[in-house]
């Protein structure tokens, strides 16, 4: 639980910082809405992926990594098919920012999976 909480705080802080920087660069309200909605989704997806992968890491690390990746992939696909049209945001900005947030936070995830 402690590793999950530390990962959740750090990943949410990193995602929030990246979203803030991106919205400084692109100030169009629709792009900002797409970026912030993807940031919120990425935070939730990362917490769920970590919670799913963590119990499997002791017995089978590849299964944990794979299951976490499947959760992330499903989130991107569902956001593309359901989320983007429902929110009426630009698909490019929404999907690129979501994938970017997930990728960056996946880079430091192994540090918390091992602790």
C-alpha positions in Angstrom: 0.0 0.0 0.0 2.8 2.4 0.8 4.5 1.9 -2.6 1.2 2.4 -4.4 0.6 5.6 -2.5 4.1 7.0 -3.2 3.7 6.0 -6.9 0.2 7.6 -7.1 1.5 10.9 -5.6 4.6 11.1 -7.8 2.8 10.1 -11.0 0.0 12.5 -10.4 2.5 15.3 -9.7 4.4 14.5 -12.9 1.3 14.3 -15.0 -0.1 17.5 -13.6 3.2 19.3 -14.2 3.4 18.0 -17.8 -0.2 19.0 -18.5 0.5 22.5 -17.1 3.6 22.9 -19.3 1.7 21.6 -22.3 -1.2 24.1 -21.7 1.3 26.9 -21.4 2.5 26.1 -24.9 -0.9 25.5 -26.5 -3.4 27.9 -25.0 -6.4 27.0 -27.2 -9.3 26.1 -24.8 -10.2 22.9 -26.7 -6.6 21.7 -26.7 -6.3 22.5 -23.0 -9.5 20.6 -22.3 -8.1 17.6 -24.3 -4.8 17.7 -22.4 -6.4 18.1 -18.9 -9.0 15.3 -19.6 -6.1 13.0 -20.7 -4.1 14.0 -17.6 -7.0 13.0 -15.3 -7.5 9.7 -17.2 -3.8 9.0 -17.2 -3.6 9.4 -13.4 -6.4 7.0 -12.8 -5.1 4.5 -15.3 -1.6 4.5 -13.8 -3.0 3.9 -10.3 -5.1 1.0 -11.5 -2.3 -0.4 -13.6 0.1 -0.3 -10.6 -2.5 -1.9 -8.3 -3.0 -4.7 -10.9 0.7 -5.3 -11.6 2.1 -5.0 -8.0 0.8 -8.3 -6.6 2.1 -10.3 -9.6 5.6 -8.9 -9.5 6.9 -11.3 -6.9 5.8 -14.5 -8.6 5.9 -13.5 -12.3 7.2 -10.0 -13.2 6.5 -10.4 -16.9 2.9 -11.2 -16.2 2.6 -8.1 -14.0 4.2 -5.9 -16.6 2.1 -7.4 -19.4 -1.2 -7.0 -17.5 -0.4 -3.4 -16.6 0.4 -2.7 -20.3 -2.9 -4.3 -21.4 -4.8 -2.0 -19.0 -3.0 1.0 -20.4 -3.6 -0.1 -24.0 -7.3 -0.6 -23.3 -7.5 2.8 -21.7 -6.0 4.5 -24.8 -8.4 2.5 -27.1 -11.5 3.3 -25.0 -10.5 7.0 -24.8 -10.1 7.1 -28.6 -13.4 5.4 -29.3 -15.6 6.7 -26.4 -13.9 9.5 -24.5 -12.8 11.8 -27.3 -16.2 11.9 -29.0 -18.0 12.2 -25.7 -15.9 15.1 -24.6 -15.8 16.6 -28.1 -12.1 17.4 -27.9 -9.4 17.2 -30.6 -8.4 13.6 -31.0 -4.8 14.3 -31.7 -4.1 16.3 -28.6 -6.1 14.0 -26.4 -4.5 10.8 -27.5 -0.9 12.1 -27.9 -1.0 13.6 -24.4 -2.6 10.5 -22.9 0.1 8.2 -24.4 2.8 10.7 -23.4 1.6 10.9 -19.8 1.4 7.1 -19.6 4.9 6.6 -21.1 6.6 9.1 -18.9 5.1 7.7 -15.7 5.9 4.2 -16.8 9.6 5.1 -16.8 9.8 5.4 -13.1 7.2 2.8 -12.2 9.7 -0.1 -11.8 11.3 1.8 -8.9 8.1 1.4 -7.0 7.2 -2.1 -8.1 10.3 -3.4 -6.5 10.0 -1.7 -3.2 
